[in-house]
Amino acid sequence: MNYKLELKQIVKFPRCRIYRDFIQTLITTKSIRTTGGSFLFYYLVLCSYANYRTSYRRMEHITYTIGPGEWICTVTDLQEWFRCRFQHQALSILRFFEEQNYITYSLLGKNRLVKFKISDWPKDNTVLEYNYPCKKDTGFFFFPIAKVHELIGIGKCSEMDVILDLWIHAVYNDSSVLGSDSGPIVYYRDNTGNPLTSFNELGERWSLSKASVSRLLKKLEEKEYITLISFTGKHGSVIYLNNYLSVMFNISDVMIDKEEIAMKMQLPIHVPEEITIEDSASVSVSETVTDSQITVTKNDSCVPDSHMKFIVQKVAELLDSQGIPCCHCSKTRYILSPLSACKDIFNTFTLNIICPYGNAAYRFELSVSPGDESAQKMPAVAEPSALKGGGIDMANRNTQGFPSPEEDPRFHDTYQFLRRYRDATYSLKVVVHQMEHQFKLQYDNDIDKFLDSIYAAGADLTGSDIEQRAKSIARSNQMLKLLESSIDLLRNNHKHGEQYYWILYYAFLSPQEMKNTDINREFDMMSEIHATANAYWIFDKK
């Protein structure tokens, strides 16, 4: 008998790369508090100033030799870095690190200077053998992940400690971690491959209450450090880091779409218990897709046909919100065919979406697995479902049968999108320029209209980095076009459309961000809508 053997090495990176300019930015960011008891931020500050080769520094008319992992500075500098009110507080932090064997230090120059050394610096960082000054605002150093867990567990985390903990545990484009291909996601390496976490778990990790975690993450999201995506019920939340790619890899950051992430998180779909094979024809969860449009091929699946039709309807709603027009047509046909035999654990289907007018058909792979026994005893049967290898977020319905706006998969935070419109437009133009240059170097072919001609160029992009980035550009461009078309609809059809358009334009859409005084000056030049200037001023103040 022949066997096919596949051997895959499980790789865990014990260290994380930390850029010095990132630490310098955090030191000067006064809006994020550093008061806490975990000391992660303080230790990373010391590491960011440590030498990676031998150099010399002259202070108070004396030249000091500074070896790898060492640095010398004034106590006043240390007080400023740690944001301590008194110098003895900064020195007490050094004493704590010395007691924990993290560093050694000594006071020099009548206790005005302090020289410290990171104890295990050569273990995690390469020591260069030649002498030369070391810059403190460029380059990077490696920091062990195990030490993060040690410092986080010491005491209550400060806001700065939380940011660094999230940053160090970010994962990008790792096939073993769900959702990491869409952006840098926070994953605490629990060997599950699922980055979903709850406020309770984060509170235990950071020694904070659930309410404090909620307030802190909301603050970080408002300051655009993170993108928090919370799912309904007890599914948990995922955290994406903003500006991570530009700092770590010097490439453009990506936009995070909640619906796209939901399709990859393998979240459960709750099918009402009262739906049976007999009465499935009278139950419909979608106003657009009816049971008559859905065909389920006969198979031995352990998931009933009525439940599969319910799942297909939810898939159609989600794809409709993603911009697939056929899913909004009442004449579209949905054909579900099995790809694998039922094993009571995992079922794979092919979902074909057929347009009656001969337009392009869509084909998806749908994976469904029944929930456990404990879930089946609940009022709703949980069936984790995955579309194209991911998952579908179906909101829990309220007692009236209508979801709240936040539970509806078509829900978008329009205000947040408008706030980031300028950054998104600029980033899109930059990344298209970069891709045009990369495409020309790789295939020796100029492209004037990037998205339209990248396939007409005749190059095979399957599986390449260009293909993945092109798809990301197309999704971002589609979201921007949707916003622009909505604003044009408001401008051309609403009775106050012209006034509302100019308010939105100067507030969010103009290439340069304007202040209230600039907006008022522009409205002074437009007498027909002068009164709306005060309206926006009030809106901005609120």
Summary of the structure (lengths in Angstrom):
residues: 542
radius of gyration: 28.1
end to end distance: 73.7
largest distance: 92.3
contacts: 1507
relative contact order: 0.06
helix: 41%
strand: 17%
